[in-house]
Amino acid sequence: MNPKQNLYRIFGRFATGRYRRFIEENLRYSGMKIPLGDYLGQINLLGFLVFIMPILVSYLSFKKIQLIYLISGIVLFSGVHFIGYLIIYFKTEERKSKIENSLPDMLYLIAANMKSGMSPYNALKSSALEQFGPLKDEIEHAIALANSGKSLADSLLGISRHVKSETLSRTLRIFTNAIKSGARMSSLLEELANDISETRNLKRELVMNTKTYSLFIMFIIIIGAPLLMAISIHLFDVISGIQSSTLPSVSDNYGMNAFLGKTTITRQFLMSISITMLVITGILSSMLLGVIKEGKMLYGMKYSPVVIIPSVILFYLVIYWVGNVI
């Protein structure tokens, strides 16, 4: 074991039992081959580094650790762990999607093999083709367990421990029950494949029907919001310039100091608020897109960089263009 792995294993120990079990389960679903200790160690090490950075800045700048910097470190540490979980989550969803897409074709192939006179075991074994990707790997693993003495039905049901898919779990339960009951499996598998294909087609059609709403949301967040915020800041600059040039003369000539005052809102404050609003709105809109496409808010987080980065860039470009060109 090299020094880097030793370091990861040391940092990987700093995790609660429940959190370790949670990450271990999701790593198994994702199909990632990295050991649990190494993955937790990488996350904890990176989290510790980003946690210590604002604390060092606070100490070097003010000779003490201020509360706001400590809170920033905690937020950054939590953000690293959240991103680490998102990596596993997206891997899991990608693997699940590949398996569910190839499942109907495998079922049709198994049914065809059984119609030709093969037993369920041989039909499964000959249907585990390379084109089925992760589903082929899981079937081969189940067949290997069956060869070692475990029953074929239990081996197939064990696939549900490695794939987080309700569609696959339901299919495996029906398939194993058919093996035990001796039902006409070829017809059953074909009907099951048809049902899965129709369900996915309906889901795809639903996504296409809501595509207009998705494009409208993307337009508002990426173009509309930064454009309006940039123009608002330019308007603030214009009003502030007029106020600073006219307020002293008005106050001196007419004694209106009691009625007129200088605004306490700064341009930098408005810039910070605008960027914060763009980021928050981008995250929320991405989660909404995830609900529209997959029915899961967390799934939409993969779209957040595509939404946030262009909107922030456009915001700065419009501010520069309005302030220097117009």
VMD Tcl script that draws the C-alpha trace (Angstrom):
set ca {
  {0.00 0.00 0.00}
  {1.50 3.36 -1.05}
  {1.64 6.46 1.21}
  {-1.27 8.10 -0.62}
  {-3.58 5.16 0.14}
  {-2.40 5.14 3.76}
  {-3.32 8.82 4.01}
  {-6.75 8.16 2.50}
  {-7.37 5.25 4.89}
  {-6.48 7.45 7.88}
  {-8.87 10.22 6.85}
  {-11.47 7.64 5.87}
  {-11.82 6.57 9.49}
  {-13.33 9.94 10.43}
  {-16.90 9.06 9.51}
  {-19.88 7.88 11.53}
  {-21.16 4.34 11.13}
  {-24.47 5.42 9.60}
  {-22.76 7.70 7.09}
  {-20.27 4.96 6.18}
  {-23.11 2.50 5.55}
  {-24.94 5.09 3.46}
  {-21.90 5.77 1.24}
  {-21.08 2.05 1.04}
  {-24.59 1.22 -0.17}
  {-24.55 3.95 -2.81}
  {-21.06 2.96 -3.97}
  {-22.39 -0.55 -4.51}
  {-25.32 0.80 -6.53}
  {-23.01 3.00 -8.64}
  {-20.77 0.13 -9.69}
  {-17.63 2.08 -8.71}
  {-14.79 -0.25 -7.74}
  {-13.03 2.15 -5.37}
  {-12.80 0.90 -1.74}
  {-15.02 2.63 0.78}
  {-12.07 3.75 2.94}
  {-10.27 5.32 -0.02}
  {-13.34 7.20 -1.20}
  {-14.21 8.54 2.25}
  {-10.56 9.42 2.77}
  {-10.42 11.47 -0.43}
  {-13.59 13.35 0.50}
  {-12.49 13.98 4.10}
  {-9.00 15.09 3.03}
  {-10.32 17.52 0.43}
  {-13.00 18.71 2.86}
  {-10.38 19.34 5.55}
  {-8.24 21.37 3.13}
  {-11.10 23.64 2.06}
  {-12.23 23.90 5.71}
  {-8.84 25.12 6.89}
  {-8.41 27.72 4.12}
  {-10.87 30.38 5.41}
  {-9.67 29.79 8.97}
  {-6.07 30.50 7.89}
  {-7.22 33.61 6.03}
  {-9.03 34.81 9.15}
  {-6.05 34.20 11.41}
  {-3.51 35.79 9.06}
  {-5.73 38.83 8.45}
  {-7.15 39.48 11.94}
  {-4.90 37.40 14.23}
  {-8.00 35.52 15.38}
  {-10.62 33.16 14.00}
  {-13.78 35.08 13.25}
  {-17.14 33.33 13.35}
  {-18.04 34.11 9.73}
  {-14.85 32.41 8.49}
  {-15.47 29.39 10.71}
  {-19.01 29.08 9.32}
  {-17.61 29.43 5.79}
  {-15.20 26.56 6.46}
  {-18.01 24.35 7.73}
  {-20.14 25.18 4.68}
  {-17.25 24.38 2.32}
  {-16.56 21.10 4.14}
  {-20.24 20.11 3.84}
  {-20.23 21.17 0.18}
  {-17.32 18.82 -0.58}
  {-19.21 15.90 0.97}
  {-22.35 16.85 -0.94}
  {-20.43 16.95 -4.23}
  {-18.86 13.59 -3.35}
  {-22.33 12.13 -2.88}
  {-23.56 13.71 -6.12}
  {-20.76 11.95 -8.03}
  {-21.99 8.60 -6.68}
  {-25.62 9.55 -7.30}
  {-25.08 10.44 -10.96}
  {-23.03 7.27 -11.49}
  {-25.89 5.28 -9.97}
  {-28.51 6.97 -12.16}
  {-26.39 6.51 -15.28}
  {-25.88 2.82 -14.54}
  {-29.57 2.39 -13.75}
  {-30.55 4.06 -17.03}
  {-28.23 1.80 -19.07}
  {-29.62 -1.31 -17.40}
  {-33.26 -0.32 -17.82}
  {-32.69 0.60 -21.47}
  {-31.13 -2.79 -22.27}
  {-33.53 -4.82 -20.09}
  {-36.34 -5.25 -22.69}
  {-33.89 -6.46 -25.36}
  {-32.42 -9.00 -22.96}
  {-35.88 -10.23 -22.00}
  {-36.81 -10.69 -25.66}
  {-33.58 -12.63 -26.20}
  {-34.16 -14.83 -23.14}
  {-37.71 -15.55 -24.32}
  {-36.46 -16.46 -27.79}
  {-33.84 -18.79 -26.32}
  {-36.44 -20.49 -24.14}
  {-38.75 -20.95 -27.13}
  {-35.92 -22.78 -28.84}
  {-35.86 -25.30 -25.99}
  {-33.23 -23.89 -23.62}
  {-33.60 -24.08 -19.84}
  {-33.87 -20.78 -17.89}
  {-30.23 -21.15 -16.79}
  {-28.89 -21.67 -20.33}
  {-31.19 -18.99 -21.75}
  {-29.83 -16.48 -19.24}
  {-26.24 -17.51 -19.82}
  {-26.42 -17.23 -23.61}
  {-28.29 -13.88 -23.38}
  {-25.54 -12.14 -21.39}
  {-24.09 -10.34 -24.40}
  {-21.45 -7.62 -24.33}
  {-23.85 -5.04 -25.77}
  {-25.94 -5.12 -22.57}
  {-23.13 -3.52 -20.57}
  {-23.64 -3.48 -16.77}
  {-26.70 -5.74 -17.03}
  {-24.52 -8.38 -18.67}
  {-22.01 -8.11 -15.79}
  {-24.75 -8.57 -13.19}
  {-26.21 -11.60 -14.99}
  {-22.77 -13.19 -15.26}
  {-22.19 -12.58 -11.55}
  {-25.53 -14.23 -10.71}
  {-24.69 -17.21 -12.93}
  {-21.32 -17.55 -11.18}
  {-23.11 -17.65 -7.81}
  {-25.51 -20.28 -9.15}
  {-22.54 -22.36 -10.30}
  {-21.07 -22.18 -6.79}
  {-24.11 -23.87 -5.27}
  {-26.58 -21.02 -4.71}
  {-30.01 -21.36 -6.30}
  {-30.58 -19.49 -9.55}
  {-33.60 -17.65 -8.15}
  {-31.70 -16.36 -5.09}
  {-28.73 -15.40 -7.27}
  {-30.95 -13.35 -9.55}
  {-32.74 -11.65 -6.66}
  {-29.32 -10.67 -5.30}
  {-28.85 -8.39 -8.31}
  {-31.22 -5.93 -6.61}
  {-28.50 -5.32 -4.00}
  {-26.20 -3.92 -6.71}
  {-28.68 -2.00 -8.89}
  {-31.05 0.67 -7.56}
  {-33.88 0.09 -10.00}
  {-37.46 -0.73 -9.10}
  {-38.13 -1.83 -12.69}
  {-35.31 -4.38 -12.57}
  {-36.29 -5.58 -9.09}
  {-39.89 -6.14 -10.18}
  {-38.72 -7.98 -13.30}
  {-36.44 -10.26 -11.28}
  {-39.21 -11.07 -8.80}
  {-41.59 -11.99 -11.62}
  {-38.90 -14.03 -13.37}
  {-37.90 -15.99 -10.25}
  {-41.53 -16.62 -9.30}
  {-42.13 -17.95 -12.81}
  {-39.14 -20.30 -12.44}
  {-40.54 -21.67 -9.18}
  {-44.13 -22.01 -10.43}
  {-43.28 -23.42 -13.86}
  {-45.31 -20.83 -15.79}
  {-45.01 -20.25 -19.54}
  {-41.95 -18.09 -19.20}
  {-41.36 -17.13 -22.83}
  {-44.79 -15.47 -23.17}
  {-44.45 -13.90 -19.73}
  {-41.05 -12.42 -20.54}
  {-42.24 -11.00 -23.86}
  {-45.23 -9.33 -22.18}
  {-42.95 -7.99 -19.47}
  {-40.56 -6.58 -22.07}
  {-43.45 -4.95 -23.92}
  {-44.68 -3.39 -20.69}
  {-41.24 -1.95 -19.87}
  {-40.81 -0.59 -23.40}
  {-44.26 1.04 -23.38}
  {-43.59 2.63 -19.99}
  {-40.29 4.12 -21.17}
  {-41.91 5.37 -24.39}
  {-44.66 7.08 -22.39}
  {-42.04 8.67 -20.16}
  {-40.07 9.86 -23.19}
  {-43.24 11.29 -24.73}
  {-44.05 13.11 -21.50}
  {-40.59 14.69 -21.48}
  {-41.04 15.80 -25.09}
  {-44.42 17.36 -24.26}
  {-42.84 19.41 -21.45}
  {-39.81 20.43 -23.51}
  {-41.36 23.83 -24.24}
  {-41.63 24.60 -20.54}
  {-38.03 23.52 -20.00}
  {-36.79 25.81 -22.78}
  {-38.82 28.69 -21.36}
  {-37.28 28.16 -17.91}
  {-33.78 28.02 -19.40}
  {-34.40 31.25 -21.35}
  {-35.66 33.13 -18.29}
  {-32.81 32.01 -16.04}
  {-29.89 32.20 -18.50}
  {-30.89 35.32 -20.46}
  {-33.78 37.17 -18.80}
  {-32.64 37.28 -15.18}
  {-29.00 38.39 -15.74}
  {-30.15 40.96 -18.32}
  {-32.63 42.59 -15.93}
  {-30.18 42.54 -13.00}
  {-27.40 44.11 -15.07}
  {-29.70 46.88 -16.31}
  {-30.89 47.48 -12.73}
  {-27.30 47.95 -11.54}
  {-26.60 50.33 -14.43}
  {-29.71 52.30 -13.49}
  {-28.46 52.43 -9.90}
  {-25.11 53.80 -11.14}
  {-26.88 56.51 -13.15}
  {-29.10 57.55 -10.23}
  {-26.15 57.51 -7.82}
  {-24.15 59.70 -10.21}
  {-27.00 62.21 -10.53}
  {-27.54 62.20 -6.78}
  {-23.88 62.76 -5.93}
  {-23.63 65.69 -8.38}
  {-26.86 67.47 -7.41}
  {-27.32 66.70 -3.71}
  {-24.55 69.01 -2.32}
  {-25.74 72.09 -4.26}
  {-29.38 71.48 -3.40}
  {-28.56 70.99 0.28}
  {-26.34 74.08 0.47}
  {-28.71 76.43 -1.36}
  {-32.01 75.39 0.15}
  {-31.10 73.79 3.48}
  {-32.69 70.45 2.65}
  {-30.21 68.24 4.51}
  {-33.01 67.05 6.72}
  {-34.97 65.77 3.72}
  {-32.28 64.53 1.35}
  {-29.71 61.89 2.18}
  {-27.12 59.79 0.44}
  {-28.06 56.17 -0.19}
  {-26.26 53.56 1.92}
  {-26.62 50.82 -0.70}
  {-23.41 50.32 -2.65}
  {-22.79 48.96 -6.11}
  {-20.72 46.10 -4.71}
  {-23.62 45.09 -2.46}
  {-25.97 44.94 -5.44}
  {-23.41 42.94 -7.42}
  {-23.09 40.39 -4.58}
  {-26.87 40.11 -4.23}
  {-27.27 39.65 -7.99}
  {-24.67 36.87 -8.19}
  {-26.21 35.14 -5.16}
  {-29.67 35.33 -6.69}
  {-28.42 33.98 -10.03}
  {-26.75 31.02 -8.31}
  {-29.75 30.21 -6.10}
  {-32.22 30.63 -8.96}
  {-30.02 28.47 -11.20}
  {-29.95 25.67 -8.63}
  {-33.71 25.80 -8.05}
  {-34.49 25.87 -11.78}
  {-32.12 22.93 -12.35}
  {-33.95 20.97 -9.68}
  {-37.22 21.81 -11.42}
  {-35.80 20.52 -14.71}
  {-34.82 17.31 -12.90}
  {-38.40 16.88 -11.70}
  {-39.72 17.47 -15.24}
  {-37.32 15.00 -16.86}
  {-36.85 12.22 -14.27}
  {-39.22 13.06 -11.43}
  {-36.24 13.67 -9.07}
  {-35.07 17.05 -7.81}
  {-31.53 15.87 -7.10}
  {-31.16 14.60 -10.66}
  {-31.47 18.16 -11.89}
  {-28.27 19.20 -10.10}
  {-26.31 17.94 -13.11}
  {-27.80 20.84 -15.10}
  {-26.85 23.52 -12.56}
  {-23.38 24.32 -14.04}
  {-24.96 24.62 -17.51}
  {-27.49 27.10 -16.12}
  {-25.41 29.06 -13.59}
  {-22.16 29.62 -15.52}
  {-23.73 31.14 -18.71}
  {-26.08 33.34 -16.65}
  {-23.20 34.76 -14.56}
  {-21.05 35.31 -17.66}
  {-23.91 37.07 -19.46}
  {-24.50 39.21 -16.36}
  {-20.93 40.53 -16.41}
  {-20.95 40.97 -20.20}
  {-24.15 43.05 -20.10}
  {-22.78 45.19 -17.25}
  {-19.59 45.84 -19.25}
  {-21.50 46.53 -22.46}
  {-24.05 48.85 -20.85}
  {-21.41 50.72 -18.83}
  {-18.81 51.15 -21.58}
  {-20.65 51.05 -24.90}
  {-23.96 52.79 -24.30}
}
mol new
graphics top color blue
foreach p $ca { graphics top sphere $p radius 0.5 }
foreach p [lrange $ca 0 end-1] q [lrange $ca 1 end] { graphics top cylinder $p $q radius 0.2 }
display resetview
